[in-house]
Amino acid sequence: MSKYIFITGGVVSSVGKGISVASIGKILKSRGISVSVQKLDPYLNVDPGTMSPYQHGEVFVTQDGAETDLDLGHYERFIGVELTQASNVTSGQVYSSVIAQERRGDFLGGTIQVVPHVTNEIKSKIRKVAEISQAEVIIVEVGGTVGDIEGQPFLEAIRQMRKEEGRDNVLYIHVTFLPHIAATDELKTKPTQHSVNELRRIGIQPDVILCRSDKEISGGIKDKISLFCDVDKEAVIPLVTSETIYEVPLLLEDAGLGEFIVRRLGLRAGKSNLEEWRGMVARLKAPKEPVIIGVVGKYVELRDAYYSVREALCHAALAHNRGVKIEWLDSEQLDGMANDKLRQVQGIIVPGGFGYRGIEGMIKAAKFARERGIPYLGLCLGMQIMVIELGRHVFHSDKVNSTEFDASSAYPVIDLLPEQRSVEQKGGTMRLGTYPCHLVAGTIAARAYDTEVVYERHRHRYEFNNHFRQPLEEAGLVPSGLSPDGRLVEITELRDHPWMLACQFHPEFKSRPDSPHPLFLGFIGAAKETLVEGAQTSLPLN
Ligand code: GLN
């Protein structure tokens, strides 16, 4: 039978609840305890797939093709698990399923209410993760902050869980923030007290309080929180802002959280083994010469939109014993100035995206990379951009395009498959999740992966148009990864170029700090050898 840890947030959002959850998973797993994780999102969208990155940041795609919250990316990277659709539940999903049951007549004439019908549905979705994963501990993060109107049914559901699963099988952890008042140089606990009061009002007494703060937390502050919030002093855990997110599991472990959870939940656990992780964090923090990478996208002012890309770059650079300095280049601003900015980077990434805005700047970046032999890695949209750019060069026409951006293009080098043309619904109708890809021997891709078949995650609607394959191949395009039937081009690279490769899938979702992705490794390997025009021999340390 699984045990449950429920994590709620208080005071303000963005205090690193997702990283805390991922870190708790890590410290339990490091004791040989099996864990699975779930995020409950109180918004009404069925999934974040239809939300703009401005609303939501990155959409993380699981192997089974669910479009989920970016926190699932943290969980997978820290804990090294592969999650499924069941790990991200939204109010939209809960209500759709309750309403579908009502329409089927499942409730036999009853009045359908938030309690018990909606809360029952939430509990059944939580238990489903236990059933699918068979993990010893299920860690469940409730999105939002205590006090949000839409979060109430979720809090009520997790309150009921303790009663139903037994007191010793459920643990509540509340993540709060201690603001610092500069004038008096003090950390304040009052917002935490209020937030715990709000939790208690609905019947949840936290067992652990994680106190995020930008300053050291004194013993006196811990005493105060322990007293007012009625939590053991050893369960008041400081979470002082760290240099790298990967350090958080170590901070929590060293503060005794692992031992506390094991004892409270009566878990059978081995000794904690975080030595490799500790070594990785030490190497990450050591000063290293950075590789300078330009990421050319249209959401660059929002770093969360490319979260997994940023992490994958950092993992690959670490494996090369280098740091990474990312220049975020807004593709809409890449006009005449493009060369100046691009001249200063050692490698260019064009990440995923949707819609026409910013496309022309990305095409300029791909042209720059092709003409100057700068390493280029295209991710999903970035592959389509590489193909469009080469097409414009080959056919001497700026009419070469994807039908996503120009429906009547004379050279639709990227297009929908015929069978996709009738799809009208927007949510959940793309090519989503893991598909196999066969690598062509002797190519950059085959060398990077050093294997014949790879499985990568997709999230796109448009595909390489085989009608243009021959002229593009003649011009140097190498389709180096193909679907098993050979019909879909999954990877393209450029002949006679140091390293220009792009893939129709999203390799960034599979990179881990302790196991970087082969394509990112290959890309950073090529980029670190690239000399920046006018650069001094020794670059500043990051
Ligand atoms: N907009 C493109 C498509 O739908 C690329 C999507 C992406 O980059 N994820 O095919």
Boltz pocket constraint, residues with backbone or C-beta under 6 A from the ligand:
constraints:
  - pocket:
      binder: B
      contacts: [[A, 351], [A, 352], [A, 353], [A, 354], [A, 355], [A, 379], [A, 380], [A, 381], [A, 382], [A, 404], [A, 459], [A, 460], [A, 461], [A, 462], [A, 463]]
      max_distance: 6.0
